[in-house]
């Protein structure tokens, strides 16, 4: 399973998400699932969708340390934490957080054994 995890601001558009995904997929094609926190799901769809509860994110250590993300969600990167959580135990990050050119969305990609 290869999961694209997303974090994004409330004003993000589908184009913002697509741009962040395109940047991340340059380093890891073959995404099979997407993941984010429940309140961020309205823009996501298509691939297998996984929701990640905010408390679950705080338990995941991410290479990126965003002050805004830490304050809002208790994790350094919602995108990285969502990708790792959805990919399951033993998952590894393939691509760290990529930021869309408009800075409204982030995407990270993780690979894991979970189906």
C-alpha positions in Angstrom: 0.0 0.0 0.0 1.3 3.4 -0.9 -0.5 6.3 0.8 -0.6 10.0 0.0 -1.2 11.9 3.2 -2.6 15.4 3.0 -2.7 18.5 5.1 -4.3 21.7 3.9 -5.6 25.0 4.9 -9.3 25.7 4.9 -9.0 27.9 1.7 -7.2 25.1 -0.3 -8.6 24.2 -3.6 -8.6 20.9 -5.5 -5.8 22.4 -7.6 -3.8 23.0 -4.5 -4.1 19.3 -3.5 -3.3 18.2 -7.1 -0.2 20.4 -7.2 1.1 19.0 -3.8 0.4 15.5 -4.9 2.2 16.0 -8.2 5.3 17.2 -6.4 5.2 14.3 -4.0 4.6 11.7 -6.8 7.7 12.8 -8.6 9.5 10.8 -5.9 7.1 8.0 -5.4 4.6 7.1 -8.1 1.9 4.4 -7.5 -0.3 5.9 -4.8 -3.1 3.6 -3.9 -4.8 5.4 -1.1 -5.2 9.0 0.3 -5.5 10.0 3.9 -6.1 13.0 6.0 -8.0 14.1 9.2 -11.8 14.0 8.9 -12.4 17.7 8.6 -10.1 17.8 5.6 -11.9 15.1 3.6 -14.4 17.1 1.5 -11.7 17.8 -1.2 -10.3 14.3 -1.3 -11.8 11.4 -3.2 -11.1 8.9 -5.9 -8.5 6.5 -4.5 -9.1 4.5 -1.4 -9.8 7.0 1.3 -8.6 6.7 4.9 -9.5 9.1 7.8 -7.1 9.6 10.6 -8.3 10.9 14.0 -6.4 13.9 15.3 -5.3 12.1 18.5 -3.7 9.4 16.4 -1.5 12.0 14.6 0.1 13.2 17.8 1.6 9.7 18.4 3.5 9.8 15.2 6.9 11.5 15.0 7.5 13.2 11.7 10.7 14.6 10.1 9.0 17.9 9.5 8.3 20.2 12.5 5.7 22.8 11.5 4.9 25.1 14.4 1.3 25.6 13.0 0.8 21.9 12.6 2.1 21.2 16.1 -0.3 23.8 17.6 -3.3 22.7 15.6 -2.9 18.9 15.5 -0.1 17.9 17.8 2.1 16.6 15.0 4.9 18.2 13.0 3.2 17.4 9.7 -0.4 16.4 9.2 0.5 15.1 5.7 3.4 12.9 7.0 1.5 11.6 10.0 -1.6 10.8 8.0 0.4 8.9 5.4 2.3 6.9 8.0 -0.8 6.2 10.1 -2.9 5.1 7.1 -0.1 2.9 5.8 0.0 1.0 9.1 2.5 -0.4 11.6 6.0 -0.6 10.1 5.3 2.0 7.4 8.1 4.2 6.1 8.0 7.6 4.6 8.9 7.6 0.9 8.5 11.4 0.4 8.5 14.0 3.1 6.0 16.8 3.0 5.8 18.7 -0.3 4.1 22.0 -0.3 1.9 23.2 -3.2 3.1 26.4 -5.0 0.3 28.4 -3.5 1.3 27.1 0.0 -2.3 25.9 0.8 -1.7 22.1 0.7 0.9 19.6 1.7 1.4 16.0 0.6 3.6 13.2 1.9 3.8 9.6 0.7 4.4 6.5 2.9 4.6 2.8 2.1 3.3 0.2 4.4 2.1 -3.4 4.6 -1.5 -2.6 5.5 -4.2 -3.5 2.9 
